[in-house]
């Protein structure tokens, strides 16, 4: 895909459903009793991997496009799959499903694509093993493929070294089946979609400070789930609206969960004109329409407790910082190294190729903004968030920006380029 400078971006869009919530709605619906009707489901490759895995374990799932019907098998109703479960490119599928599978009465092998087979799984293997799980890395490198031999589990209190919703969720899901209470304490609170939705399905989950606590469940119950727009997808249009002169974009029905809204806070802290309209609550999740207008931006410091609330948005914020006056420091973000790509290294290399003044650090980067960018050939490393970031940056740069591997956006936002083009007309 090739991108060039545009005069402005104007219009309104409805972005795809939240990826995190879409994954969880299928998983929880599959182990619940009765039917779960999901509206606004994200029809991206990652979420389709989750559907496929549960179908292979005997769950009837009707994907009707605008809605998905999950006819749950109940907490103890999953069946042994006749083949390896392929999680595709989805870290959420791989890690969360491991918590469920650890407690089943059958054995299973989990795998994924080349990227998944490099992502760290020891972070879930360690706590699940402490709960009594038999989970091992087949290649003995702490990565997928994983062999899981289901067995009875017991509750633990796990002090997680990282604030990770995937780690926390894997443990909480195992805790549904465990004997006794299960607790997870994080250094900071990570996104809490699992806690909110598990309660929505009838589980007993509560939060005390940075600790999530779950009681073993006798049953979960199917219920309607309305999936709001994904703030991680909205981030690209927030940044585009702020960066491209003369722009005004209305982004409809976006999830603004306080464990995910860091990108809005940082945009506003940088002088961005972002207004929240029509705030409401959907299936336990707060939502709003976001109105964004072009703004003069200034640098800021991004670090500490806000990082888990915007970890997936940091590539876009780093590119946006190039168009802000002064220095932006991103720190405490070493987690970026173990995403679909090493996002610190990939961002620094590609921004530098466009003429940005950016320095890589151990846990982030330093961006000195205000220097005009020019087009370049960008290697996305097949990372959807990198591809989308540089599509937006290309709309503000002189000359032509070419993105290699641009089709990877189908992971989270199949119609991203069409939506961007519509706003540029």
Steps between C-alpha positions, in 0.01 A plus 500: 500500500617853420402821680550870426418828669130595520350851549268392784296213647128561558197292585376243747580131534397201707805290574500120541412338830750479785741211445547419870125495569424300183748226599364478853133495396559185291716331765267569792192422290654164404543391863164646609164327513253621236539735204711817490401752231789729405438820302782718364741201491835573331525288184881514506735204453597486869141474626414246230786287638323498838173389337681223312671366815172467691318349203769230495412429864136433417344843552233601247573858390295675230692788345232708329724801433311777680446266796648179636304235689700280738307195620703429813597154623514601866803525726590130468361431152799554269606191302851383411590638154600248236778731376747763617334833590642774275486846663630675186661834587302544821685532831167556676362170371817310589540632853136517613401162359797345684335593832180322398671196348725442803192391699332273242496119515677462165835577337552759227776663297489874425695663220493816287678678219869585486449814712311315776772235512745773607283675761568428870263246657700436816314794654182285504670160534657599835181599688289226339761242606484637855124427486579138412480525121707274275598740222828488312669658201549218247826656374603582858552868411215652702292554185224322305430228399372411848399155623232521769394195701180597680484428872340629825623845610520686831480872571812712558589862569727598212712817504543573130828670403321664203171688472348280230131440442584179315696358794237612751216359288668161450531462877143620570360257242694214658364627833143434381585129520743506794445386855494808724544870430741630234665843519719693254689811613657722232748789525235717329141421403485358147184506286211345694269368226523145639392605849204705371382235255547202733270672748257567212497121439434424868850441641612642836788739426600805701789745498692639797759758393720327239380153604229306313332221700283219359305222673454160334180487293231235479370636172508804271185612318469621140391863458492775237830682438516831311859558387600870482745637243864419575689798643824348367354533148354844578851616598609518136215737416554702818862554394411560135244765597752678722790475252344580160426877467136600456367166627186424701394138565215356705568142617177329611440262794853448633579307819652740756567252781729684749755217477526571123449877456862612545526596133225762546673643808837523321346662190337762724822545702681573171249778423268288286139610452314177590142524633294213645133509398196282574662307787312185603538142628478180291512149653702640791742694273502884479482641145495842329521672162837673450522831313857587396625815328844596365714653775841649566671231709785514748723229645430312823629216717320164483588249772403330825145390581354634172705258285272193540202719398655584160762232426354422155466868413864591566617450137239754382584739786869476409425600141269779619781633722704569184238766410505657849728786605765401754604168647286195576637226724346153501628286789402193709387339173736200466184293439503642144795271423286185528198601295435384139839654430761678712302823471771721652762391248258499203359845584843659546634353175197599290456847652871565442457394136235775470741759642383507862737587785443194720722306740438146626530442876492181708129536578369743240618789285566873493342698215603857424208631298435784260725371221320441165473133398542365148372185337693174527462126446368358828539135602197426718650167618142375443397687817152649450554794736828596329334491155209720616734742679704569187192524278396795719855646512512477120200734475709776663840435337648653184520258208385139491499247784488133401404236759621144449276226640212748520236224482575402863241758619235229450610368842307777677345738243416342161359825347758742642635631170149549357394701808812715478441563129135594562604773749756637253247556218 
